[in-house]
Amino acid sequence: MTSPRTPIESLALFITLTREGSLDPTYNPHWKGLLFTPAGTTQVMTTAGYIAALVACGHGRLAEVLATDLDRTLSYLADYGGVEDLDNVDADGKTCGLLPNVRRFVVLVGGGRSFGELTIGWFYRITPRERYEARVADKADPVDAVDVLQLPSGYKHYVYAYIEGEGPRPYVTIYYRRRFTGGAILRDMPNDMPAWDGLTSPNWSIHT
């Protein structure tokens, strides 16, 4: 789970991102569990640059509010659904070990058309049998193909099968199916930053 950060820590995080110059789309230490599309990384990095510019222009309080809420939003998405231990059951129904700390959901973050806007896709875990049935259905009727996401290799570091008395086995590929889509919109941004009185707080509103 993502540890909560203080407003100052959130602000420092986004300023650090601008100095690093990039955000890994498949694995990052800031919001573990999130996947980013290229447009998603661009949107987050653009917002990080804007936050850093606000600080440089003397609008540190507004920058802190933006950083805190964007960090809160991404942390919420990173932790969505939590994790659980699973029996490793193959497509034939045979149990062969334990899979520890497997995510129930994987969230894919993309970039929208307006400043700060994010697109979001929630994918839920499916069993090998469900994936097999989905592939059969896809071949029978491609029009109704099921959207299935295979985690990139960077996410397989925690998905290992354990068999009692034998230790770890090679990693097992976990598949996720799209459950629903939505986005996050930046709201209540002040039109006149010098006159911003702090009575309204810019925030990202998640919708589905």
N, C-alpha and C positions, 0 to 999 in steps of 0.2 A: 504494500500500500504506500501511496505517496505521503511523505511527512509534510504537515502544514508548515508554511513559511510565514515569517512575519512580513509586514508591508515593506520594511527596509530590505529584507532578504529577497523578496520578489522583485523589487526595483533593481537591486544589484544583479539579479539573474539576467534580466533582459539587457542591461547595459553590457554584461559579460558576453551575451550572445552576439551583440554588434561587434565586439572586439574579436570574437572567434570567427565571425564572418560566415558561419554556416550552422545548419541544424540537421543532424543525421535523420533521414526520413524513416528509417527502420528501427533504430535503437538510439536512445539518448538517455543520459542519466537524470534529466530534469523531470520528465514525465514518462516513466517506464511503463510500457504497455501500449502507447499510442503509435499508430502508423500515420505518416504524413505523405500526401501526394506532393509532386513538385510544386503545384499551386499552393498547397497548404504550407509548405516550408517558406515559400516566398511571402505569403501573407503574414506569417508569424514574424519573420525576419524584418519585414517592412514595418510592422507595428513596433517591434523592438527598437528599430532605428528612430521611429517617431518619438517613442518614450525617452530615448537617450537625448534627442534634440530638445525635447521639452525641458529636461534638466539643464542642458547647456544654455537655454534661453531664460532661465530663471523661473520656470513653472514646475518646480520640483514636486509640489503638492499634487498637482493634476497628474503628473507622471507617476507618482506613487499610487494614486487611485486606479489608474489604468493598469499598471503592472500587477497590482494586487488582484484585481478582478479577472484579468486574463489568466494569471497563474492559477487562480481558484477554479476557473472554468476548465482549463486543460487538465488540472489535477483530478477534477471530478470525472472527466471523461477517461482518464488513464486508469482510474480505479473502478470503473463501471462494472458491476456484476461480480467483482471479487474473484477469488480463486478457490479451487477445491481439489482434493485428491481423487483420482479416478482409477477404477480397474481398467487395465489395458485389454480391451475386448476387440478382436479382429472382426473382419467382415463375416466370418463363419460363426461368430458367437463364442469363440474360444477365448478364455481369460488367460493372459500370459504376462502377469506382473502388475505393478502399480505405477501410475503416473502421478507424481506429486506436483502440487501448485499449478494446476492447469487453469487458465483463464476461462471463465464462462463466456465472456464477450471480448471481442477485439474491436476497437474503434478506429476508423479511418478518417482523418481530418484533411479536408481540402480547402481551397481558397475560393471565396465568392467574388462578386463583381465590384462591390463597394469596399471602402476602407474598413479593415477590421472584420469583415464578414467571413465566416467559416462555413464550409459545408461539412456535414457529418454523416458517416455511415456506420451503423451498429451491426456487427456480425456476431451471431451466436454459434457456439460449438455444436458440431454434429458428430455422430458416431460413424465409425467406418462403414457400418451397414447402411446408414442413411446416405452416406456419400455414394456408395455402390448403387443404391436404388436411384439416386439422383442422376448418376451417369447413364444408367439404363434408360431412364425417362428422357434424358437429353437426346440420346441417339434415336429414340422412337419419335420424338416430336421436338425438334430443335427450337421451334417457336416458343415453347414453354421452358426453355433451358433455365436451370437453377443457378443463381449467382453464388458460386462457392469460392471462398478465399483461402489460399494456402499461405501460411505464415512464411515470410522470408527466412533465410537461414539464421539471421541474427536473433530470431525469436525462439530458436530450438534449443537454446542453452539450458533451459529449465525443464524441458520435456524429455525425461529419460524414464525408461521402464525399469522398475526394480522388482526382482524376483527373490523371495526370501532365501537366504543362504547362498545366493549367487552374485549379489552386488548389482551394480548398474549395467544395463544393456544399452546398445546404441539408441539414439533418440528416436522418438516416434513422431511422425508427421501428424499434426492436428489440423483439421479442416473446420472452417467456419462458413456459415451461410448467412447472407444478408437478411436481417430481421426488419429493420426500418431505417429510414433516412430522415435527415433534418438539417439543421444548421444553427449557427449562433450569430446574432446580429448585435453590433455595437450600438447602444442606445444612449440618449441623453448627453451627447457630446455638446459642450458649450460652443456657441457661434462666435463668441468674443472671449478669447482666452484671458486677456488682461482683466476683463471685468468679471471673470468667474468667481463666484462667492462661496463655492463649496456646498451650497444648499442642494444641488443636484449632483448625483454621482454617476459618471459614465459607467456602463456595465454591459456585459455580454449576456444576452437573453437567449437561452437554448429553446428551440422549437422543433417539433416533429410533424 
